[in-house]
Amino acid sequence: MTHNDTYLLSRPFTPRPFFIPGSLDEEAAEIIYGGAAKNLHGEAVPAARIQRLDYPHEGRTLRAEVGQPEPRGEGIVMAIYGPSSLRNLYYVVTLNRGMFAADPIMIGCDDVERVYEFLAD
């Protein structure tokens, strides 16, 4: 883990109400969230609304957080789904991965170090 990784992961987590970046209101966020879930390879949309995942990748601990840049340069994280019931995965959706093109980023449940959910309604 690099010094920068340690710094980023040590920042306190601030839970927020559920949102989708760029959505104008809660109704639009729900429509976008449901639409993006169609790219989850037939998985049912889990009830948990995930705001952030911490997970290792190539020797570093990465943070995928809704509304923030995906740490590997795949664009802004739009939504995180999981854990899946069929494949034991979390799905990280960005505009480039899972929203409009390509598959979402898939992270094995066993690899996830920490899951942070949005505030409950």
CYANA upper distance limits for C-alpha pairs under 8 A (distance plus 0.5 A):
  1 MET  CA      5 ASP  CA      6.46
  1 MET  CA      6 THR  CA      7.30
  1 MET  CA     59 GLY  CA      7.09
  1 MET  CA     60 ARG  CA      5.46
  1 MET  CA     61 THR  CA      6.96
  2 THR  CA      6 THR  CA      6.87
  2 THR  CA     60 ARG  CA      7.64
  3 HIS  CA      7 TYR  CA      6.75
  4 ASN  CA      8 LEU  CA      6.66
  5 ASP  CA      9 LEU  CA      6.59
  5 ASP  CA     60 ARG  CA      7.63
  5 ASP  CA     61 THR  CA      6.95
  5 ASP  CA     62 LEU  CA      7.81
  6 THR  CA     10 SER  CA      6.47
  7 TYR  CA     11 ARG  CA      7.12
  9 LEU  CA     63 ARG  CA      7.89
 15 PRO  CA     51 GLN  CA      8.04
 15 PRO  CA    116 TYR  CA      8.21
 15 PRO  CA    117 GLU  CA      7.65
 15 PRO  CA    118 PHE  CA      6.07
 15 PRO  CA    119 LEU  CA      6.29
 16 ARG  CA     51 GLN  CA      8.40
 16 ARG  CA    118 PHE  CA      5.96
 16 ARG  CA    119 LEU  CA      6.00
 17 PRO  CA    118 PHE  CA      6.09
 17 PRO  CA    119 LEU  CA      5.44
 17 PRO  CA    120 ALA  CA      7.67
 17 PRO  CA    121 ASP  CA      7.92
 18 PHE  CA     49 ARG  CA      7.68
 18 PHE  CA     51 GLN  CA      8.24
 18 PHE  CA    118 PHE  CA      6.00
 18 PHE  CA    119 LEU  CA      7.29
 19 PHE  CA     23 SER  CA      7.93
 19 PHE  CA     26 GLU  CA      7.49
 19 PHE  CA     29 ALA  CA      6.51
 20 ILE  CA     29 ALA  CA      5.70
 20 ILE  CA     32 ILE  CA      7.99
 20 ILE  CA     33 TYR  CA      7.79
 20 ILE  CA     66 VAL  CA      7.88
 20 ILE  CA     67 GLY  CA      7.80
 20 ILE  CA     78 MET  CA      6.36
 20 ILE  CA     79 ALA  CA      7.27
 21 PRO  CA     66 VAL  CA      7.94
 21 PRO  CA     67 GLY  CA      5.95
 21 PRO  CA     78 MET  CA      6.50
 23 SER  CA     28 ALA  CA      6.21
 23 SER  CA     29 ALA  CA      5.89
 23 SER  CA     32 ILE  CA      8.48
 24 LEU  CA     28 ALA  CA      6.82
 24 LEU  CA     29 ALA  CA      7.98
 25 ASP  CA     29 ALA  CA      6.79
 26 GLU  CA     30 GLU  CA      6.75
 27 GLU  CA     31 ILE  CA      6.91
 28 ALA  CA     32 ILE  CA      6.70
 29 ALA  CA     33 TYR  CA      6.48
 30 GLU  CA     34 GLY  CA      6.59
 31 ILE  CA     35 GLY  CA      6.58
 32 ILE  CA     36 ALA  CA      6.56
 33 TYR  CA     37 ALA  CA      6.83
 33 TYR  CA     79 ALA  CA      7.54
 34 GLY  CA     38 LYS  CA      7.60
 34 GLY  CA     45 VAL  CA      8.47
 36 ALA  CA     40 LEU  CA      8.41
 36 ALA  CA     93 VAL  CA      8.21
 36 ALA  CA     98 GLY  CA      7.42
 36 ALA  CA     99 MET  CA      5.98
 37 ALA  CA     45 VAL  CA      6.94
 37 ALA  CA     81 TYR  CA      8.39
 38 LYS  CA     42 GLY  CA      7.64
 39 ASN  CA     98 GLY  CA      6.43
 39 ASN  CA     99 MET  CA      7.90
 39 ASN  CA    103 ASP  CA      7.48
 39 ASN  CA    104 PRO  CA      7.87
 40 LEU  CA     44 ALA  CA      8.48
 40 LEU  CA     91 TYR  CA      7.88
 40 LEU  CA     98 GLY  CA      8.39
 40 LEU  CA    103 ASP  CA      8.46
 40 LEU  CA    104 PRO  CA      7.93
 43 GLU  CA     84 SER  CA      7.01
 43 GLU  CA     85 SER  CA      7.59
 43 GLU  CA     86 LEU  CA      7.27
 44 ALA  CA     84 SER  CA      8.00
 44 ALA  CA     85 SER  CA      8.17
 45 VAL  CA     81 TYR  CA      7.51
 45 VAL  CA     82 GLY  CA      8.05
 45 VAL  CA     84 SER  CA      8.41
 46 PRO  CA     81 TYR  CA      7.22
 46 PRO  CA     82 GLY  CA      6.32
 46 PRO  CA     83 PRO  CA      7.34
 46 PRO  CA     84 SER  CA      7.40
 48 ALA  CA     81 TYR  CA      8.15
 48 ALA  CA     82 GLY  CA      7.68
 48 ALA  CA    117 GLU  CA      7.51
 49 ARG  CA     80 ILE  CA      7.98
 49 ARG  CA     81 TYR  CA      7.63
 49 ARG  CA    117 GLU  CA      6.14
 49 ARG  CA    118 PHE  CA      6.29
 50 ILE  CA     79 ALA  CA      8.13
 50 ILE  CA     80 ILE  CA      6.10
 50 ILE  CA     81 TYR  CA      7.06
 50 ILE  CA     82 GLY  CA      8.21
 50 ILE  CA    115 VAL  CA      7.60
 50 ILE  CA    116 TYR  CA      6.46
 50 ILE  CA    117 GLU  CA      4.70
 50 ILE  CA    118 PHE  CA      6.26
 51 GLN  CA     65 GLU  CA      6.18
 51 GLN  CA     66 VAL  CA      5.97
 51 GLN  CA     79 ALA  CA      8.15
 51 GLN  CA     80 ILE  CA      7.35
 51 GLN  CA    115 VAL  CA      8.47
 51 GLN  CA    116 TYR  CA      6.17
 51 GLN  CA    117 GLU  CA      5.47
 51 GLN  CA    118 PHE  CA      5.66
 52 ARG  CA     63 ARG  CA      7.36
 52 ARG  CA     64 ALA  CA      6.02
 52 ARG  CA     65 GLU  CA      4.67
 52 ARG  CA     66 VAL  CA      6.94
 52 ARG  CA     80 ILE  CA      7.98
 52 ARG  CA    115 VAL  CA      6.55
 52 ARG  CA    116 TYR  CA      5.51
 52 ARG  CA    117 GLU  CA      7.26
 53 LEU  CA     63 ARG  CA      6.19
 53 LEU  CA     64 ALA  CA      5.77
 53 LEU  CA     65 GLU  CA      7.02
 53 LEU  CA    112 VAL  CA      7.36
 53 LEU  CA    113 GLU  CA      8.05
 53 LEU  CA    114 ARG  CA      6.32
 53 LEU  CA    115 VAL  CA      5.31
 53 LEU  CA    116 TYR  CA      6.83
 54 ASP  CA     61 THR  CA      7.11
 54 ASP  CA     62 LEU  CA      6.08
 54 ASP  CA     63 ARG  CA      5.04
 54 ASP  CA     64 ALA  CA      7.05
 54 ASP  CA    112 VAL  CA      6.57
 54 ASP  CA    113 GLU  CA      5.95
 54 ASP  CA    114 ARG  CA      5.67
 54 ASP  CA    115 VAL  CA      7.18
 55 TYR  CA     61 THR  CA      5.89
 55 TYR  CA     62 LEU  CA      5.83
 55 TYR  CA     63 ARG  CA      7.06
 55 TYR  CA    111 ASP  CA      6.55
 55 TYR  CA    112 VAL  CA      5.05
 55 TYR  CA    113 GLU  CA      5.68
 55 TYR  CA    114 ARG  CA      7.63
 56 PRO  CA     60 ARG  CA      5.88
 56 PRO  CA     61 THR  CA      4.71
 56 PRO  CA     62 LEU  CA      6.33
 56 PRO  CA    111 ASP  CA      7.21
 56 PRO  CA    112 VAL  CA      7.74
 56 PRO  CA    113 GLU  CA      8.06
 57 HIS  CA     61 THR  CA      6.73
 57 HIS  CA     62 LEU  CA      7.16
 62 LEU  CA     71 PRO  CA      6.93
 63 ARG  CA     70 GLU  CA      8.23
 63 ARG  CA     71 PRO  CA      7.19
 64 ALA  CA     68 GLN  CA      7.88
 64 ALA  CA     69 PRO  CA      8.23
 64 ALA  CA     70 GLU  CA      6.20
 64 ALA  CA     71 PRO  CA      7.18
 64 ALA  CA     77 VAL  CA      7.35
 64 ALA  CA     92 VAL  CA      7.92
 65 GLU  CA     69 PRO  CA      8.19
 65 GLU  CA     70 GLU  CA      7.90
 65 GLU  CA     77 VAL  CA      6.70
 65 GLU  CA     80 ILE  CA      8.50
 66 VAL  CA     76 ILE  CA      7.94
 66 VAL  CA     77 VAL  CA      5.26
 66 VAL  CA     78 MET  CA      5.94
 66 VAL  CA     79 ALA  CA      6.21
 66 VAL  CA     80 ILE  CA      7.61
 67 GLY  CA     76 ILE  CA      6.49
 67 GLY  CA     77 VAL  CA      5.97
 67 GLY  CA     78 MET  CA      6.65
 68 GLN  CA     76 ILE  CA      5.89
 68 GLN  CA     77 VAL  CA      6.26
 69 PRO  CA     73 GLY  CA      7.48
 69 PRO  CA     74 GLU  CA      8.01
 69 PRO  CA     75 GLY  CA      5.96
 69 PRO  CA     76 ILE  CA      4.73
 69 PRO  CA     77 VAL  CA      6.51
 70 GLU  CA     74 GLU  CA      6.03
 70 GLU  CA     75 GLY  CA      6.01
 70 GLU  CA     76 ILE  CA      6.09
 70 GLU  CA     77 VAL  CA      6.13
 70 GLU  CA     94 THR  CA      8.13
 74 GLU  CA     94 THR  CA      7.22
 74 GLU  CA     96 ASN  CA      6.75
 74 GLU  CA     97 ARG  CA      7.48
 75 GLY  CA     94 THR  CA      6.31
 75 GLY  CA     95 LEU  CA      6.97
 75 GLY  CA     96 ASN  CA      6.97
 76 ILE  CA     94 THR  CA      6.07
 76 ILE  CA     95 LEU  CA      7.40
 77 VAL  CA     92 VAL  CA      7.38
 77 VAL  CA     93 VAL  CA      6.39
 77 VAL  CA     94 THR  CA      5.13
 77 VAL  CA     95 LEU  CA      8.09
 78 MET  CA     92 VAL  CA      8.33
 78 MET  CA     93 VAL  CA      6.10
 78 MET  CA     94 THR  CA      5.59
 78 MET  CA     95 LEU  CA      7.50
 79 ALA  CA     92 VAL  CA      6.70
 79 ALA  CA     93 VAL  CA      5.72
 79 ALA  CA     94 THR  CA      7.61
 80 ILE  CA     90 TYR  CA      7.61
 80 ILE  CA     91 TYR  CA      6.13
 80 ILE  CA     92 VAL  CA      5.09
 80 ILE  CA     93 VAL  CA      6.56
 81 TYR  CA     90 TYR  CA      6.21
 81 TYR  CA     91 TYR  CA      5.56
 81 TYR  CA     92 VAL  CA      7.09
 82 GLY  CA     89 LEU  CA      6.94
 82 GLY  CA     90 TYR  CA      4.91
 82 GLY  CA     91 TYR  CA      6.74
 83 PRO  CA     88 ASN  CA      6.76
 83 PRO  CA     89 LEU  CA      6.03
 83 PRO  CA     90 TYR  CA      5.54
 83 PRO  CA     91 TYR  CA      8.50
 83 PRO  CA    109 CYS  CA      7.16
 84 SER  CA     88 ASN  CA      5.74
 84 SER  CA     89 LEU  CA      5.72
 84 SER  CA     90 TYR  CA      6.77
 85 SER  CA     89 LEU  CA      8.47
 88 ASN  CA    108 GLY  CA      6.68
 88 ASN  CA    109 CYS  CA      6.08
 89 LEU  CA    106 MET  CA      6.69
 89 LEU  CA    107 ILE  CA      5.98
 89 LEU  CA    108 GLY  CA      5.04
 89 LEU  CA    109 CYS  CA      5.59
 90 TYR  CA    106 MET  CA      6.29
 90 TYR  CA    107 ILE  CA      5.64
 90 TYR  CA    108 GLY  CA      6.79
 90 TYR  CA    109 CYS  CA      6.75
 91 TYR  CA    104 PRO  CA      6.31
 91 TYR  CA    105 ILE  CA      6.09
 91 TYR  CA    106 MET  CA      5.33
 91 TYR  CA    107 ILE  CA      6.94
 92 VAL  CA     97 ARG  CA      8.41
 92 VAL  CA     98 GLY  CA      8.32
 92 VAL  CA    104 PRO  CA      6.14
 92 VAL  CA    105 ILE  CA      5.45
 92 VAL  CA    106 MET  CA      6.97
 92 VAL  CA    107 ILE  CA      8.34
 93 VAL  CA     97 ARG  CA      6.14
 93 VAL  CA     98 GLY  CA      5.53
 93 VAL  CA     99 MET  CA      6.62
 93 VAL  CA    104 PRO  CA      5.51
 93 VAL  CA    105 ILE  CA      6.96
 94 THR  CA     98 GLY  CA      6.63
 94 THR  CA     99 MET  CA      6.43
 94 THR  CA    104 PRO  CA      7.68
 95 LEU  CA     99 MET  CA      5.37
 95 LEU  CA    100 PHE  CA      6.40
 95 LEU  CA    101 ALA  CA      7.88
 96 ASN  CA    100 PHE  CA      6.83
 96 ASN  CA    101 ALA  CA      6.10
 96 ASN  CA    102 ALA  CA      7.38
 97 ARG  CA    101 ALA  CA      6.21
 97 ARG  CA    102 ALA  CA      5.65
 97 ARG  CA    103 ASP  CA      5.86
 97 ARG  CA    104 PRO  CA      5.05
 97 ARG  CA    105 ILE  CA      6.91
 98 GLY  CA    102 ALA  CA      6.11
 98 GLY  CA    103 ASP  CA      5.16
 98 GLY  CA    104 PRO  CA      4.43
 98 GLY  CA    105 ILE  CA      7.94
 99 MET  CA    104 PRO  CA      8.02
107 ILE  CA    111 ASP  CA      7.35
107 ILE  CA    112 VAL  CA      7.71
108 GLY  CA    112 VAL  CA      7.27
